[in-house]
Amino acid sequence: MLVHPPGGLVGGDTLEVNATVGPGAHALVTKPGATRFYRSAGEQALQRTRLALAPGAERKKMRGFSIQIF
């Protein structure tokens, strides 16, 4: 189970999820219904998800959407 801990991302934040699905395994990876990106005069915020699938593994990814807060 993956839980999205922050209420949103601000400048300089990086939320990175790396998952490996083993041979013959199934995985469902979700993210919150809406990730909030808050305005910042500084660095950009980044959210990245990487999935690695072994031979015979299956994945289902349900995409959410993002909200920019100005």
N, C-alpha and C positions, 0 to 999 in steps of 0.2 A: 504494500500500500504506500502510495506517495501522498504526502500532505503538503499543501502549499502554505508555508508558515507566515509570510508577510501579508500585510493588508494592501500593499502596493510597493512599487519600486520608484526610487528617486535617483537623482544624478549620482553616478559612481557605484550604484548597486549592480551586482551581477547575480542572477539566479540561474544556476546551471544544473541540469539533471542529466546524468549519464546512466544508462541502463543496458545490461547485457542479458539477452534471452538465450538460454541454453538449448542444446539439441532436443528437438521434439517438444519443447515447452511452448505454452501460450502466454501472452501478456496483454493486458489492457492498460494503457497509460493515459491518464486524463490530467487535465489541469483545471484550475477554477473556471467558472463560467465566464468571468471577465477579469483579466489582470489589469490593475490600474497603474499607469505610468504618470507620475507627478512631475510637473514642470520644474526645471532646475536651470539656473544660470551657469552651472558648472558642467561636469562631465555627463555623458549619456548613460542611461540605464540599459542593461542588456538582459534578455531572457533567452536561454538556449536549451534545447533538448536534443540529446543524441542517443540513438538506439542502435545497438549492435546485435545482429541476429545470427545465431549459429545455423548451420545447415539443418533444415527441417523445422526450424522455429517459426512461430506465427506471431504477428503483432496486430493489434487493432489500436489505432490512435484516434481519439475523439478530440477534434480541435475546438478550442474555445475562441474567444475574441478578446481584444485589448481595448481599454478605454484610456485615452489621454486626458489628463486633468490639467486645465490651463488656469 
